[in-house]
């Protein structure tokens, strides 16, 4: 394909991270069918068209910005556990480290493990001077992941969706 970027994959001790492709739409559909998590301005219950738009946007993000969401799978299993990566929505002032996990994959350390590799990619490959993450106040699990990664709250902002969030700065060499 003319003008296509090479989409990097990442490996951790237990996980392989790869960019989403056209065949991954069922993974997105499964996540939004099963999850009780609030993602962005939505809490579950997205239409088929909305899910297809999210999937397409995640694939385009890599081409448009040179970074994006990876899909996570255990090295010993082909099943996708969720996604994690770097996002920068056009209507937001900053990028973010973000993740989402299928319900059966939660509380196993996958978000923390994937995030460490992604943070290193942002600093070492992309040359970022700061990696940030933010989430809704009630998402206690996500706050704990940010804290395990050595994150510290550097500011609090109202986002375009009207939700006020703490913004964590995540250090290079994030440790558990």
C-alpha positions in Angstrom: 0.0 0.0 0.0 1.4 3.4 -1.0 2.3 5.7 1.9 1.5 3.1 4.6 3.5 3.3 7.8 5.2 0.3 9.4 3.1 -0.5 12.5 5.3 -1.6 15.3 4.5 -4.5 17.7 5.7 -4.7 21.2 6.5 -7.7 23.4 6.5 -8.0 27.2 7.1 -11.0 29.4 3.6 -12.4 28.9 2.1 -10.3 26.1 2.4 -9.4 22.4 1.0 -6.0 21.4 0.0 -5.3 17.8 -1.9 -2.6 16.0 -5.5 -3.4 15.1 -6.4 -4.5 11.6 -9.6 -4.9 9.6 -10.2 -8.4 10.9 -10.3 -7.1 14.5 -13.8 -5.6 14.3 -15.3 -8.6 16.1 -12.9 -8.0 19.1 -14.3 -4.4 19.4 -17.8 -5.7 19.1 -17.2 -8.3 21.8 -15.6 -5.7 24.2 -18.6 -3.3 23.9 -21.1 -6.2 24.2 -19.5 -7.5 27.4 -18.1 -4.5 29.2 -19.6 -2.5 32.0 -16.7 0.1 31.7 -17.2 3.7 30.8 -15.0 4.4 27.8 -14.8 8.1 26.7 -18.2 9.6 26.9 -20.0 6.3 26.7 -20.9 3.5 29.1 -21.3 0.2 27.2 -24.3 0.0 24.9 -22.8 1.4 21.7 -24.4 0.8 18.3 -22.8 -1.4 15.6 -22.0 1.8 13.6 -20.4 3.5 16.6 -18.2 0.4 17.3 -17.2 0.2 13.6 -16.3 3.9 13.8 -14.1 3.4 16.9 -12.4 0.4 15.2 -11.8 2.4 12.0 -10.5 5.4 14.0 -8.1 3.3 15.9 -6.6 1.9 12.7 -6.5 5.5 11.1 -4.8 6.9 14.2 -1.7 4.9 13.4 -1.5 6.3 9.9 -2.4 9.9 10.9 -0.3 10.3 14.0 2.3 7.5 14.0 1.2 6.0 17.2 -2.0 4.4 18.5 -3.7 1.5 20.2 -2.3 -2.0 20.3 -4.3 -5.1 20.8 -3.0 -7.3 23.6 -2.8 -11.0 23.6 -1.0 -13.5 25.8 2.0 -15.1 24.0 0.5 -18.6 24.7 -3.0 -17.7 23.4 -4.2 -16.0 20.3 -7.3 -14.5 22.0 -7.3 -10.7 22.3 -7.4 -9.6 25.9 -8.1 -5.9 25.2 -6.2 -2.9 24.0 -3.7 -0.4 25.3 -1.8 2.4 23.6 -1.3 6.1 23.0 -4.2 8.2 21.8 -4.6 11.8 20.9 -8.2 12.8 20.0 -8.5 15.7 17.7 -10.6 17.7 20.1 -8.4 17.2 23.2 -5.3 19.2 24.0 -3.1 16.3 25.0 -2.3 12.7 24.3 -3.0 9.9 26.7 -1.9 6.4 27.6 -5.1 4.4 27.6 -6.2 0.8 28.0 -9.3 -1.3 27.9 -9.6 -4.9 28.9 -12.2 -7.6 28.4 -13.8 -8.4 31.7 -12.1 -11.9 32.0 -8.7 -10.2 31.5 -9.0 -7.7 34.3 -7.1 -7.8 37.6 -4.2 -9.9 36.2 -1.7 -7.1 35.7 -2.1 -7.0 31.9 -2.8 -3.2 31.8 0.3 -2.5 33.9 2.5 -4.8 32.0 1.4 -3.4 28.6 1.6 0.2 29.8 5.2 -0.2 30.9 6.2 -1.2 27.3 4.0 1.6 25.8 5.5 4.2 28.1 9.0 3.1 27.1 8.0 3.3 23.4 6.6 6.8 23.9 9.9 8.1 25.5 12.4 6.0 23.6 10.9 5.7 20.1 8.6 8.8 19.8 10.9 11.0 21.9 8.1 12.3 24.1 9.1 14.4 27.1 6.0 13.4 29.1 3.5 10.6 29.0 0.1 11.3 30.6 -3.0 9.3 31.4 -6.4 10.4 32.7 -9.6 8.7 33.7 -12.9 9.3 35.4 -12.8 9.7 39.2 -14.9 6.6 39.8 -12.5 4.3 37.8 -10.5 3.3 40.9 -8.8 0.4 39.0 -7.4 2.8 36.4 -6.2 5.2 39.1 -4.4 2.2 40.8 -2.7 1.3 37.5 -1.5 4.9 37.1 -0.2 4.8 40.6 1.5 1.4 40.1 3.3 2.9 37.1 4.7 5.7 39.3 2.2 8.3 38.0 1.6 11.5 39.9 -1.3 13.9 39.5 0.0 17.0 37.8 -3.3 18.8 37.1 -7.0 18.5 36.9 -9.0 19.6 33.8 -12.4 19.7 32.4 -12.4 17.8 29.1 -14.5 18.5 26.0 -17.0 15.8 27.1 -17.6 17.9 30.3 -16.0 15.5 32.7 -13.3 16.7 35.1 -10.3 14.4 35.4 -7.0 14.1 37.2 -4.1 14.0 34.8 -1.2 11.8 35.8 2.3 12.2 34.5 4.0 8.8 34.0 7.8 8.5 34.5 10.3 7.0 32.1 11.1 3.5 33.4 7.7 3.0 35.1 8.0 0.3 37.7 5.3 -1.8 39.4 
